[in-house]
Amino acid sequence: MRASTHPIRLRLAGVAVLAASLAFVSACGGSDDNGPTPTASGSAGPVDILGPIDKATGAPVKIGVITEGSSPTADHTNDKRVIPAVVKYLNEHKGGIGGRPIEVTVCETLSDLSKAADCGSQMVDDGVAAVLIGTSAVVEAAWKPLNDAKIPVMLYSSGDPTLLASPTTFVLANPTFGFVDLAIQVAKDAGNKKVSAIVVDVPAALHSAQEVAPPLFQKAGIGYELVRVAPGTADMTPQMQQIADNGSDQVFIIGNDAFCISAMNGLGAVGFTGTISGISQCITDATRKSVASTTLKGMVISASAPIGPDSPSMRLFTKVAETYGKDIDLSNQDGMIMFMLIAGLQTATQGITGDITPATITTTIKSMKETELPGGGGINFRCNGKAVTDSQAVCVRGGLSTTLDDKGQPAAYKVLANTPIPD
């Protein structure tokens, strides 16, 4: 199956940080005009991209996987279909972990804090060697009992300072990229001198905009101004006039689709002609229907995984899903994030020998050399604690961005600010 051309569901790096406050559930969902959502049918074809056969043998390595499942706020059942497909691929072509087959135990949180904590405790009781936590709004609740037990945890993203400081936790997304670093990089690339951040006035969104962003923009030599707008503001023309008057040549929008629609239409009303960038939650069907294509074209947004346009990552994910899975939705970005986590753990533990325990897995991951993150669209990772200052759990610098075409769809993905991680 070729890479999907169906409209894509993009998620922001760090979406779990905002999920509860902004109700960001599924962003960048497209219309049905391009046909049905593609799925992996289970049919096997050429498997060259999967690599040579390297079957795992011996006693299994028990790995826990915590996922959201289906809840009132999000449906992550696709993740559960991805998990066994990726495990079969790794056990057949990558020698599992340390040459031994990976065996997974899955627990669903249902977006419930108490259930998430129970999942973490269950994994401790089950004696797993490591745990992966998929996209979730209750990451920290599941993580705490695992951290207390010193079980290594690999997850996609979190903004929790305690989690990011953990020596047994490994995070595959830079927590500031989608909110701050992308805006700075876009400004540098375009030669822009001042950025106004248009931010929905809720605590989860304001933390990065108020506390994290200002010193980083100052260090980059780029002007910065925060424009706070109350949720539900339909006409933002007065606030956008403020931006037109303050000399900004770029805006970065943080909010859900309704918020971003009002902001972009307000910018159009005041004649703003600068660069528009924002988080991926800005772009949904509603945005495409409500905002002029001339405004959407060229907009730069963050992305978590390179779903959609053809790329080596998309081809591998598709082939794994086709060969080892069934009914996997290839347009769902959370599915590729799950692929990234499972394959990322296997990659980070290559070369492990002897007893495979939480302690030896942690040591092996910390000593890994910098290498490409499977499913990461060309992003490299290294988990030696030196990717981001004061956040030793983070394994990645920079992230992915995409520029929208005139239909509001991602045209291609680009790796930004993924500089080498020092020894």
Solvent accessible surface area in square Angstrom, and as a share of the most:
residue,aa,sasa,rsa
1,M,101,0.45
2,R,216,0.79
3,A,18,0.14
4,S,7,0.04
5,T,118,0.68
6,H,15,0.07
7,P,3,0.02
8,I,6,0.03
9,R,72,0.26
10,L,0,0.00
11,R,24,0.09
12,L,1,0.00
13,A,4,0.03
14,G,1,0.01
15,V,9,0.05
16,A,18,0.14
17,V,56,0.32
18,L,0,0.00
19,A,18,0.14
20,A,94,0.73
21,S,58,0.37
22,L,16,0.08
23,A,77,0.59
24,F,11,0.05
25,V,55,0.31
26,S,57,0.37
27,A,5,0.04
28,C,0,0.00
29,G,20,0.19
30,G,18,0.18
31,S,35,0.22
32,D,116,0.60
33,D,129,0.67
34,N,87,0.45
35,G,26,0.25
36,P,126,0.79
37,T,45,0.26
38,P,29,0.18
39,T,56,0.33
40,A,0,0.00
41,S,69,0.45
42,G,34,0.33
43,S,72,0.46
44,A,80,0.62
45,G,36,0.35
46,P,110,0.69
47,V,55,0.31
48,D,132,0.68
49,I,74,0.37
50,L,2,0.01
51,G,26,0.25
52,P,113,0.71
53,I,102,0.52
54,D,73,0.38
55,K,131,0.55
56,A,16,0.13
57,T,96,0.56
58,G,61,0.58
59,A,64,0.49
60,P,59,0.37
61,V,4,0.02
62,K,76,0.32
63,I,2,0.01
64,G,0,0.00
65,V,0,0.00
66,I,1,0.00
67,T,0,0.00
68,E,3,0.01
69,G,1,0.01
70,S,62,0.40
71,S,18,0.12
72,P,138,0.87
73,T,80,0.47
74,A,15,0.12
75,D,92,0.48
76,H,7,0.03
77,T,50,0.29
78,N,7,0.03
79,D,1,0.01
80,K,97,0.41
81,R,96,0.35
82,V,1,0.00
83,I,1,0.01
84,P,60,0.38
85,A,1,0.00
86,V,1,0.00
87,V,13,0.07
88,K,108,0.46
89,Y,7,0.03
90,L,3,0.01
91,N,31,0.16
92,E,53,0.24
93,H,10,0.04
94,K,84,0.36
95,G,6,0.06
96,G,1,0.01
97,I,2,0.01
98,G,39,0.37
99,G,38,0.37
100,R,68,0.25
101,P,31,0.19
102,I,10,0.05
103,E,81,0.36
104,V,43,0.25
105,T,36,0.21
106,V,46,0.27
107,C,19,0.11
108,E,54,0.24
109,T,2,0.01
110,L,65,0.32
111,S,31,0.20
112,D,52,0.27
113,L,121,0.60
114,S,74,0.48
115,K,88,0.37
116,A,0,0.00
117,A,38,0.30
118,D,94,0.49
119,C,2,0.01
120,G,0,0.00
121,S,49,0.32
122,Q,70,0.31
123,M,0,0.00
124,V,50,0.29
125,D,120,0.62
126,D,51,0.26
127,G,55,0.53
128,V,1,0.01
129,A,8,0.06
130,A,2,0.01
131,V,0,0.00
132,L,1,0.00
133,I,1,0.01
134,G,2,0.02
135,T,15,0.09
136,S,6,0.04
137,A,39,0.30
138,V,10,0.06
139,V,4,0.02
140,E,58,0.26
141,A,23,0.18
142,A,1,0.01
143,W,11,0.04
144,K,117,0.50
145,P,29,0.18
146,L,0,0.00
147,N,36,0.19
148,D,89,0.46
149,A,46,0.35
150,K,144,0.61
151,I,10,0.05
152,P,2,0.01
153,V,1,0.01
154,M,3,0.01
155,L,1,0.00
156,Y,19,0.07
157,S,9,0.06
158,S,0,0.00
159,G,31,0.30
160,D,43,0.22
161,P,103,0.65
162,T,93,0.54
163,L,0,0.00
164,L,13,0.06
165,A,50,0.39
166,S,5,0.03
167,P,72,0.46
168,T,19,0.11
169,T,1,0.01
170,F,5,0.02
171,V,0,0.00
172,L,5,0.02
173,A,5,0.04
174,N,11,0.05
175,P,17,0.11
176,T,34,0.20
177,F,2,0.01
178,G,0,0.00
179,F,13,0.05
180,V,1,0.01
181,D,31,0.16
182,L,0,0.00
183,A,1,0.01
184,I,18,0.09
185,Q,41,0.18
186,V,11,0.07
187,A,0,0.00
188,K,113,0.48
189,D,85,0.44
190,A,61,0.47
191,G,48,0.46
192,N,19,0.10
193,K,153,0.65
194,K,47,0.20
195,V,0,0.00
196,S,0,0.00
197,A,5,0.04
198,I,0,0.00
199,V,0,0.00
200,V,6,0.04
201,D,50,0.26
202,V,22,0.13
203,P,113,0.71
204,A,24,0.19
205,A,0,0.00
206,L,14,0.07
207,H,91,0.41
208,S,18,0.12
209,A,3,0.02
210,Q,77,0.34
211,E,112,0.50
212,V,38,0.22
213,A,2,0.02
214,P,52,0.33
215,P,74,0.47
216,L,61,0.30
217,F,4,0.02
218,Q,148,0.66
219,K,179,0.76
220,A,32,0.25
221,G,68,0.66
222,I,16,0.08
223,G,32,0.31
224,Y,49,0.19
225,E,49,0.22
226,L,43,0.21
227,V,5,0.03
228,R,116,0.42
229,V,2,0.01
230,A,57,0.44
231,P,79,0.49
232,G,80,0.77
233,T,34,0.20
234,A,89,0.69
235,D,94,0.49
236,M,1,0.00
237,T,46,0.27
238,P,92,0.58
239,Q,46,0.20
240,M,0,0.00
241,Q,77,0.34
242,Q,80,0.35
243,I,0,0.00
244,A,42,0.33
245,D,106,0.55
246,N,35,0.18
247,G,57,0.55
248,S,13,0.08
249,D,45,0.23
250,Q,0,0.00
251,V,0,0.00
252,F,2,0.01
253,I,0,0.00
254,I,3,0.02
255,G,0,0.00
256,N,56,0.29
257,D,36,0.19
258,A,62,0.48
259,F,12,0.05
260,C,0,0.00
261,I,25,0.13
262,S,17,0.11
263,A,0,0.00
264,M,2,0.01
265,N,69,0.36
266,G,3,0.03
267,L,2,0.01
268,G,52,0.50
269,A,73,0.57
270,V,31,0.18
271,G,50,0.48
272,F,31,0.13
273,T,134,0.78
274,G,29,0.28
275,T,34,0.20
276,I,22,0.11
277,S,0,0.00
278,G,0,0.00
279,I,0,0.00
280,S,0,0.00
281,Q,6,0.03
282,C,0,0.00
283,I,0,0.00
284,T,19,0.11
285,D,40,0.21
286,A,46,0.36
287,T,0,0.00
288,R,43,0.16
289,K,165,0.70
290,S,57,0.37
291,V,8,0.04
292,A,58,0.45
293,S,57,0.37
294,T,119,0.69
295,T,34,0.20
296,L,3,0.01
297,K,130,0.55
298,G,39,0.37
299,M,2,0.01
300,V,23,0.13
301,I,0,0.00
302,S,0,0.00
303,A,3,0.02
304,S,5,0.03
305,A,0,0.00
306,P,1,0.01
307,I,0,0.00
308,G,3,0.03
309,P,35,0.22
310,D,97,0.50
311,S,24,0.15
312,P,92,0.58
313,S,9,0.06
314,M,0,0.00
315,R,106,0.39
316,L,33,0.16
317,F,2,0.01
318,T,3,0.02
319,K,30,0.13
320,V,1,0.01
321,A,2,0.01
322,E,11,0.05
323,T,27,0.16
324,Y,36,0.14
325,G,10,0.10
326,K,140,0.60
327,D,75,0.39
328,I,1,0.00
329,D,20,0.10
330,L,0,0.00
331,S,0,0.00
332,N,21,0.11
333,Q,1,0.00
334,D,7,0.04
335,G,0,0.00
336,M,0,0.00
337,I,2,0.01
338,M,1,0.00
339,F,0,0.00
340,M,2,0.01
341,L,0,0.00
342,I,5,0.03
343,A,3,0.03
344,G,0,0.00
345,L,4,0.02
346,Q,9,0.04
347,T,25,0.14
348,A,1,0.01
349,T,1,0.00
350,Q,109,0.49
351,G,70,0.67
352,I,12,0.06
353,T,113,0.65
354,G,63,0.61
355,D,110,0.57
356,I,21,0.11
357,T,51,0.29
358,P,41,0.26
359,A,69,0.54
360,T,46,0.27
361,I,0,0.00
362,T,15,0.09
363,T,90,0.52
364,T,23,0.13
365,I,1,0.01
366,K,73,0.31
367,S,78,0.51
368,M,17,0.08
369,K,153,0.65
370,E,53,0.24
371,T,50,0.29
372,E,92,0.41
373,L,3,0.01
374,P,27,0.17
375,G,3,0.03
376,G,1,0.01
377,G,25,0.24
378,G,36,0.35
379,I,14,0.07
380,N,53,0.27
381,F,0,0.00
382,R,28,0.10
383,C,2,0.01
384,N,34,0.17
385,G,23,0.22
386,K,98,0.42
387,A,5,0.04
388,V,33,0.19
389,T,118,0.69
390,D,134,0.69
391,S,15,0.10
392,Q,74,0.33
393,A,0,0.00
394,V,0,0.00
395,C,0,0.00
396,V,2,0.01
397,R,63,0.23
398,G,4,0.04
399,G,7,0.07
400,L,3,0.01
401,S,4,0.03
402,T,2,0.01
403,T,60,0.35
404,L,3,0.02
405,D,48,0.25
406,D,72,0.37
407,K,148,0.63
408,G,0,0.00
409,Q,29,0.13
410,P,11,0.07
411,A,60,0.47
412,A,61,0.47
413,Y,42,0.16
414,K,119,0.50
415,V,52,0.30
416,L,11,0.05
417,A,42,0.32
418,N,30,0.16
419,T,71,0.41
420,P,105,0.66
421,I,7,0.04
422,P,69,0.43
423,D,125,0.65
